[in-house]
Amino acid sequence: MFPIRCLILMALLALGNAAAAQSASLFPHGDSSARAPLVAMRKPSPMPQAQGGSLFAGGQRLGFLAPLPKPVDQPRADRGDALAGNTAAAKLLSLIAEAESAHGGYDAVIHGARVKPPKRPTEMTVQEILNWIKATPGQPHAIGRYQFIPDTLRHLIRELGVHPGARFSPDLQDRLAHELLADAGFLAFQRKEITRRSFMYRLAKVWAGLPLPSGESYYEGYAGNKATMTWARFDGAMAKIFAG
């Protein structure tokens, strides 16, 4: 009986080690069911073991701006805050927009949407955009400079307490994108708690147009997604933005 018990114990230990290795992986392979296109929100993934564990332990925010007060009324139109101008955050958002909405900017609507919104997105209220999404099922709905998809948009609106009557202005879109940067670990990166490459991987898990080192999107082939810029462009731009 003793050898049999030993074999059982060894088998259980092997299974436990395999599970730990999978949970430590930043990009598990073959998990297509867990993937979602564009900027779908997901719970933060743990960093590889070499990085020292999860960045989100204890629920600490990793953003660089305080959350907006709740509820949010009409956003300012001039975008005169820390996201505007030549800040690193503004340059990073411009790089992301290059991958996601190079031709449409803040009024971009995903090409695959057969029924477009009745007005330019920046002229619509949040509620009008949600109404358009509800009225046009069965088509993609990524919208705006950062190509927010419905689940992500609803999540961000709820988190920030955005008023339904708020206009989907450039200011509001930038602030929603800031929340995604925060979730990706922007502050941890600036504090040098994670490497630039790790931060880039996290950004690629948020925006499908950004590439992995392989040149492919994290969501490659899912609902037609692919990277829209090369890794060399992504890596070079990030090095320039965050030089020193």
C-alpha contacts under 8 A as a table, 3 or more apart, distances in Angstrom:
res1	aa1	res2	aa2	distance
1	M	4	I	5.27
1	M	5	R	6.30
2	F	5	R	5.20
2	F	6	C	6.29
3	P	6	C	5.01
3	P	7	L	6.24
4	I	7	L	5.08
4	I	8	I	6.28
5	R	8	I	5.08
5	R	9	L	6.13
6	C	9	L	5.07
6	C	10	M	6.10
7	L	10	M	5.10
7	L	11	A	6.18
8	I	11	A	5.12
8	I	12	L	6.29
9	L	12	L	5.19
9	L	13	L	6.25
10	M	13	L	5.14
10	M	14	A	6.20
11	A	14	A	5.10
11	A	15	L	6.32
12	L	15	L	5.15
12	L	16	G	6.19
13	L	16	G	5.04
13	L	17	N	6.21
14	A	17	N	5.17
14	A	18	A	6.27
15	L	18	A	5.12
15	L	19	A	6.25
16	G	19	A	5.18
16	G	20	A	6.24
17	N	20	A	5.09
17	N	21	A	6.22
18	A	21	A	5.16
18	A	22	Q	6.33
19	A	22	Q	5.15
19	A	23	S	6.22
20	A	23	S	5.17
20	A	24	A	6.17
21	A	24	A	5.21
21	A	25	S	6.49
22	Q	25	S	5.36
22	Q	28	P	6.69
23	S	46	P	7.55
24	A	46	P	6.28
24	A	47	M	6.55
24	A	48	P	5.09
24	A	49	Q	6.15
25	S	28	P	5.55
25	S	46	P	7.67
25	S	47	M	7.26
25	S	48	P	5.76
26	L	45	S	6.55
26	L	46	P	6.73
26	L	47	M	5.93
26	L	48	P	6.12
28	P	31	D	6.27
31	D	34	A	5.70
31	D	35	R	7.05
32	S	35	R	5.28
32	S	222	Y	7.91
35	R	219	Y	6.64
35	R	222	Y	7.72
36	A	39	V	7.90
36	A	40	A	5.82
36	A	219	Y	7.08
36	A	222	Y	7.44
37	P	40	A	6.18
37	P	208	A	6.48
37	P	219	Y	6.25
37	P	222	Y	6.64
37	P	223	A	6.88
37	P	225	N	6.87
38	L	142	A	7.68
38	L	147	Q	6.96
38	L	148	F	7.30
38	L	149	I	6.90
38	L	206	V	6.52
38	L	207	W	5.01
38	L	208	A	4.60
38	L	209	G	7.38
38	L	219	Y	7.81
38	L	225	N	7.71
39	V	146	Y	7.98
39	V	147	Q	7.03
39	V	148	F	5.82
39	V	149	I	6.25
39	V	152	T	6.45
39	V	205	K	7.88
39	V	206	V	4.74
39	V	207	W	5.06
39	V	208	A	7.01
40	A	148	F	7.80
40	A	149	I	6.52
40	A	151	D	6.54
40	A	152	T	5.22
40	A	206	V	6.56
41	M	151	D	7.37
41	M	152	T	5.45
41	M	155	H	7.79
41	M	206	V	7.21
44	P	56	F	7.10
44	P	183	D	7.30
44	P	184	A	7.78
45	S	54	S	7.32
46	P	53	G	6.16
46	P	54	S	4.45
46	P	55	L	7.04
47	M	50	A	7.93
47	M	51	Q	6.02
47	M	52	G	7.27
47	M	53	G	5.63
47	M	54	S	5.47
47	M	55	L	7.16
48	P	51	Q	5.54
48	P	52	G	7.29
48	P	53	G	6.86
49	Q	52	G	5.40
49	Q	53	G	5.82
50	A	53	G	7.83
51	Q	194	I	7.39
54	S	57	A	5.78
55	L	185	G	7.52
55	L	188	A	7.64
56	F	59	G	5.44
56	F	60	Q	5.85
56	F	61	R	7.41
56	F	62	L	7.80
57	A	60	Q	6.63
61	R	182	A	7.02
61	R	183	D	7.57
62	L	182	A	5.06
62	L	183	D	6.44
62	L	184	A	7.73
62	L	185	G	5.12
62	L	186	F	6.07
62	L	187	L	4.88
62	L	188	A	5.98
63	G	66	A	7.43
63	G	178	H	7.60
63	G	179	E	7.07
63	G	181	L	6.85
63	G	182	A	3.73
63	G	183	D	6.97
63	G	185	G	6.82
63	G	186	F	5.85
63	G	187	L	5.32
64	F	182	A	6.86
64	F	186	F	6.95
64	F	187	L	5.65
65	L	82	A	7.91
67	P	160	L	6.87
68	L	72	V	6.93
68	L	160	L	5.98
68	L	161	G	7.98
69	P	72	V	6.14
69	P	160	L	7.27
69	P	161	G	7.54
70	K	160	L	6.46
70	K	161	G	4.90
70	K	162	V	7.23
71	P	160	L	7.35
71	P	161	G	4.61
71	P	162	V	5.77
71	P	163	H	6.15
72	V	75	P	7.34
72	V	160	L	7.18
72	V	161	G	5.79
72	V	162	V	4.69
72	V	163	H	5.55
72	V	166	A	7.76
73	D	162	V	6.92
73	D	163	H	5.77
73	D	165	G	7.86
73	D	166	A	6.10
74	Q	163	H	7.60
74	Q	165	G	7.45
74	Q	166	A	4.72
74	Q	167	R	6.42
75	P	166	A	6.84
75	P	167	R	7.26
75	P	169	S	7.35
75	P	171	D	6.25
75	P	172	L	5.95
76	R	79	R	6.09
76	R	80	G	7.86
76	R	171	D	6.26
76	R	172	L	8.00
77	A	169	S	6.88
77	A	170	P	7.19
77	A	171	D	5.97
78	D	171	D	7.16
79	R	83	L	7.36
79	R	84	A	5.98
79	R	170	P	7.31
79	R	171	D	4.96
80	G	83	L	7.70
80	G	84	A	5.92
81	D	84	A	5.62
82	A	85	G	7.72
82	A	87	T	7.07
82	A	89	A	7.83
82	A	90	A	7.87
83	L	87	T	6.82
83	L	89	A	5.97
83	L	90	A	4.98
83	L	174	D	7.05
83	L	175	R	7.85
84	A	87	T	6.94
84	A	90	A	5.70
85	G	90	A	6.43
86	N	90	A	6.16
86	N	91	K	6.44
87	T	90	A	5.19
87	T	91	K	6.32
88	A	91	K	5.12
88	A	92	L	6.07
88	A	241	I	6.00
88	A	242	F	6.88
89	A	92	L	5.06
89	A	93	L	6.19
90	A	93	L	5.12
90	A	94	S	6.23
91	K	94	S	5.02
91	K	95	L	6.27
91	K	241	I	6.80
92	L	95	L	5.02
92	L	96	I	6.28
92	L	238	M	7.57
92	L	241	I	7.25
93	L	96	I	5.01
93	L	97	A	6.08
93	L	174	D	7.88
93	L	177	A	7.69
94	S	97	A	4.93
94	S	98	E	6.17
95	L	98	E	5.03
95	L	99	A	6.73
95	L	234	F	7.98
95	L	237	A	7.64
96	I	99	A	5.25
96	I	100	E	6.21
96	I	146	Y	7.14
96	I	207	W	7.62
96	I	209	G	7.92
96	I	210	L	7.28
97	A	100	E	4.88
97	A	101	S	5.20
97	A	102	A	6.15
97	A	105	G	7.14
97	A	145	R	5.77
97	A	146	Y	5.84
98	E	101	S	5.92
98	E	102	A	4.64
99	A	102	A	6.41
99	A	209	G	4.98
99	A	210	L	6.14
99	A	227	A	7.62
99	A	228	T	5.43
99	A	229	M	6.10
100	E	145	R	6.96
100	E	146	Y	5.98
100	E	147	Q	6.33
100	E	207	W	7.51
100	E	208	A	7.86
100	E	209	G	5.58
100	E	228	T	7.57
101	S	104	G	5.39
101	S	105	G	5.34
101	S	106	Y	7.87
101	S	108	A	6.04
101	S	144	G	7.58
101	S	145	R	5.47
101	S	146	Y	6.75
101	S	147	Q	7.09
102	A	105	G	6.22
103	H	108	A	7.33
104	G	107	D	5.47
104	G	108	A	3.99
104	G	109	V	7.27
104	G	144	G	7.91
104	G	145	R	7.17
105	G	108	A	5.32
105	G	144	G	6.69
105	G	145	R	4.68
106	Y	121	P	7.36
106	Y	122	T	6.66
106	Y	144	G	4.65
106	Y	145	R	4.12
106	Y	146	Y	7.76
106	Y	169	S	7.72
106	Y	170	P	6.08
106	Y	173	Q	7.61
107	D	120	R	5.85
107	D	121	P	5.08
107	D	122	T	5.91
107	D	143	I	7.44
107	D	144	G	5.29
107	D	145	R	6.67
108	A	121	P	7.53
108	A	143	I	5.81
108	A	144	G	4.84
108	A	145	R	5.98
108	A	147	Q	7.42
109	V	113	A	7.30
109	V	116	K	7.36
109	V	121	P	7.98
109	V	141	H	7.24
109	V	142	A	6.15
109	V	143	I	4.62
109	V	144	G	6.28
109	V	147	Q	7.40
110	I	113	A	5.83
110	I	140	P	6.97
110	I	141	H	6.46
110	I	142	A	5.29
110	I	143	I	6.22
110	I	147	Q	7.31
111	H	114	R	7.86
112	G	139	Q	7.07
112	G	140	P	6.19
113	A	116	K	6.06
113	A	139	Q	5.59
113	A	140	P	5.41
113	A	141	H	6.27
114	R	139	Q	6.93
115	V	136	T	6.88
117	P	120	R	7.00
117	P	121	P	7.16
117	P	129	I	7.47
117	P	132	W	6.25
119	K	123	E	6.41
119	K	124	M	6.54
120	R	123	E	5.33
120	R	124	M	6.70
121	P	124	M	5.17
121	P	129	I	7.49
121	P	143	I	7.58
121	P	144	G	6.83
121	P	168	F	6.44
121	P	169	S	7.92
122	T	125	T	7.88
122	T	167	R	6.77
122	T	168	F	5.00
122	T	169	S	4.80
122	T	170	P	6.92
123	E	167	R	6.69
123	E	168	F	6.86
123	E	169	S	7.27
124	M	128	E	5.88
124	M	129	I	6.56
124	M	167	R	5.76
124	M	168	F	5.90
125	T	128	E	5.11
125	T	129	I	6.44
125	T	164	P	6.79
125	T	165	G	5.38
125	T	166	A	5.36
125	T	167	R	4.12
125	T	168	F	5.46
126	V	129	I	5.21
126	V	130	L	6.32
126	V	163	H	7.72
126	V	164	P	5.22
126	V	165	G	6.15
126	V	166	A	5.84
126	V	167	R	6.01
126	V	168	F	5.72
127	Q	130	L	5.00
127	Q	131	N	6.06
127	Q	164	P	4.87
127	Q	165	G	6.27
128	E	131	N	4.94
128	E	132	W	6.19
129	I	132	W	5.05
129	I	133	I	6.29
130	L	133	I	5.06
130	L	134	K	6.24
130	L	150	P	7.82
131	N	134	K	5.10
131	N	135	A	6.06
132	W	135	A	5.10
132	W	136	T	6.19
133	I	136	T	5.45
133	I	137	P	6.73
133	I	141	H	6.51
133	I	150	P	7.31
134	K	137	P	6.20
136	T	139	Q	6.75
140	P	149	I	7.88
141	H	148	F	7.96
141	H	149	I	5.88
141	H	150	P	6.68
142	A	147	Q	4.61
142	A	148	F	5.01
142	A	149	I	4.42
142	A	150	P	7.16
143	I	146	Y	7.15
143	I	147	Q	4.42
143	I	148	F	5.27
143	I	149	I	6.71
144	G	147	Q	5.02
144	G	148	F	6.53
144	G	173	Q	7.17
145	R	173	Q	7.23
146	Y	173	Q	7.56
146	Y	177	A	6.88
148	F	152	T	6.19
148	F	153	L	5.72
149	I	152	T	5.49
149	I	153	L	5.98
150	P	153	L	5.05
150	P	154	R	6.07
151	D	154	R	5.28
151	D	155	H	6.14
152	T	155	H	5.04
152	T	156	L	6.14
153	L	156	L	5.24
153	L	157	I	6.10
154	R	157	I	5.14
154	R	158	R	6.12
155	H	158	R	5.21
155	H	159	E	6.10
156	L	159	E	4.97
156	L	160	L	6.03
156	L	176	L	6.30
156	L	179	E	7.44
157	I	160	L	5.37
157	I	161	G	5.71
157	I	162	V	5.01
157	I	163	H	7.96
157	I	176	L	7.88
158	R	161	G	5.07
158	R	162	V	6.69
159	E	162	V	7.97
162	V	166	A	6.86
163	H	166	A	5.33
167	R	172	L	7.57
168	F	171	D	8.00
168	F	172	L	5.96
168	F	173	Q	6.53
169	S	172	L	5.21
169	S	173	Q	6.18
170	P	173	Q	5.08
170	P	174	D	6.08
171	D	174	D	5.26
171	D	175	R	6.34
172	L	175	R	5.08
172	L	176	L	6.21
173	Q	176	L	5.12
173	Q	177	A	6.17
174	D	177	A	5.02
174	D	178	H	6.13
175	R	178	H	4.90
175	R	179	E	6.63
176	L	179	E	5.33
176	L	180	L	6.88
177	A	180	L	5.08
177	A	181	L	6.37
178	H	181	L	4.97
178	H	182	A	6.15
179	E	182	A	4.97
179	E	183	D	6.26
180	L	183	D	5.05
180	L	184	A	6.21
180	L	206	V	7.49
181	L	184	A	4.99
181	L	185	G	6.53
181	L	186	F	5.69
181	L	203	L	7.52
182	A	185	G	5.32
182	A	186	F	5.33
182	A	187	L	7.00
183	D	186	F	7.54
184	A	199	F	6.92
184	A	202	R	5.45
184	A	203	L	6.07
184	A	206	V	7.70
185	G	188	A	5.22
185	G	189	F	6.17
185	G	199	F	6.74
185	G	202	R	7.74
186	F	189	F	5.18
186	F	190	Q	6.30
186	F	199	F	7.40
187	L	190	Q	4.99
187	L	191	R	6.12
188	A	191	R	5.05
188	A	192	K	6.23
188	A	193	E	5.10
188	A	194	I	6.13
189	F	192	K	4.92
189	F	193	E	5.70
189	F	194	I	5.06
189	F	195	T	6.39
189	F	196	R	6.66
189	F	199	F	6.50
190	Q	193	E	7.55
191	R	194	I	7.84
192	K	195	T	6.43
194	I	198	S	6.26
194	I	199	F	6.81
195	T	198	S	5.18
195	T	199	F	6.34
196	R	199	F	5.08
196	R	200	M	6.14
196	R	238	M	7.89
197	R	200	M	4.91
197	R	201	Y	6.20
198	S	201	Y	5.07
198	S	202	R	6.35
199	F	202	R	5.03
199	F	203	L	6.23
200	M	203	L	5.01
200	M	204	A	6.17
201	Y	204	A	5.07
201	Y	205	K	6.43
201	Y	212	L	6.55
202	R	205	K	5.11
202	R	206	V	6.71
203	L	206	V	5.14
203	L	207	W	6.20
203	L	210	L	7.36
204	A	207	W	5.21
204	A	208	A	6.10
204	A	209	G	7.48
204	A	210	L	5.05
204	A	211	P	6.10
204	A	212	L	6.64
204	A	217	S	7.04
204	A	218	Y	6.20
205	K	208	A	6.85
205	K	218	Y	5.98
205	K	219	Y	7.85
207	W	210	L	5.86
208	A	211	P	7.46
208	A	217	S	5.61
208	A	218	Y	6.39
208	A	219	Y	5.93
208	A	220	E	7.85
208	A	225	N	6.53
208	A	226	K	6.59
208	A	227	A	6.24
209	G	217	S	6.39
209	G	225	N	7.58
209	G	226	K	6.18
209	G	227	A	4.23
209	G	228	T	4.93
209	G	229	M	6.95
210	L	217	S	6.17
210	L	227	A	5.32
210	L	228	T	6.59
210	L	229	M	6.44
210	L	234	F	7.36
211	P	214	S	7.37
211	P	215	G	5.17
211	P	216	E	5.20
211	P	217	S	4.68
211	P	218	Y	6.93
211	P	227	A	5.08
211	P	228	T	7.49
211	P	229	M	6.65
211	P	230	T	6.45
211	P	231	W	5.67
211	P	234	F	7.39
212	L	215	G	5.35
212	L	216	E	5.60
212	L	217	S	5.94
212	L	218	Y	6.48
212	L	231	W	6.52
213	P	216	E	7.46
213	P	231	W	5.62
214	S	231	W	7.40
215	G	227	A	7.01
215	G	230	T	5.80
215	G	231	W	5.40
216	E	220	E	5.99
216	E	226	K	6.38
216	E	227	A	5.51
217	S	220	E	4.66
217	S	225	N	7.17
217	S	226	K	5.05
217	S	227	A	4.51
219	Y	222	Y	5.40
219	Y	225	N	5.98
219	Y	226	K	6.78
220	E	224	G	7.34
220	E	225	N	5.31
220	E	226	K	4.87
220	E	227	A	7.30
221	G	224	G	5.09
221	G	225	N	5.36
221	G	226	K	6.50
222	Y	225	N	5.46
227	A	230	T	7.37
229	M	233	R	6.50
229	M	234	F	6.90
230	T	233	R	5.23
230	T	234	F	6.33
231	W	234	F	4.98
231	W	235	D	5.80
232	A	235	D	5.20
232	A	236	G	5.80
233	R	236	G	5.21
233	R	237	A	5.96
234	F	237	A	5.34
234	F	238	M	6.15
235	D	238	M	5.23
235	D	239	A	6.17
236	G	239	A	5.15
236	G	240	K	6.26
237	A	240	K	5.09
237	A	241	I	6.09
238	M	241	I	5.09
238	M	242	F	6.04
239	A	242	F	5.38
239	A	243	A	5.51
240	K	243	A	5.17
